[in-house]
Amino acid sequence: EERDLQLSQAGFERAASLLRRVPEFTVAALLKQEEANSGTIVAFSHGNN
């Protein structure tokens, strides 16, 4: 099963604007992981990475 969470364009612009203002930021997440399940929690990309 593939999970894909995406922002609306307005949400992306707001987040990008906030992130451009600071050299560091923190991401916090609360997750419940199924046994024997692994994957990426947070990934950032720029362009066609």
Secondary structure, 3 states (H helix, E strand, C coil): CCCCCCCCHHHHHHHHHHHHCCCCCCCCCCCCCCCCCCCCCCCCCCCCC
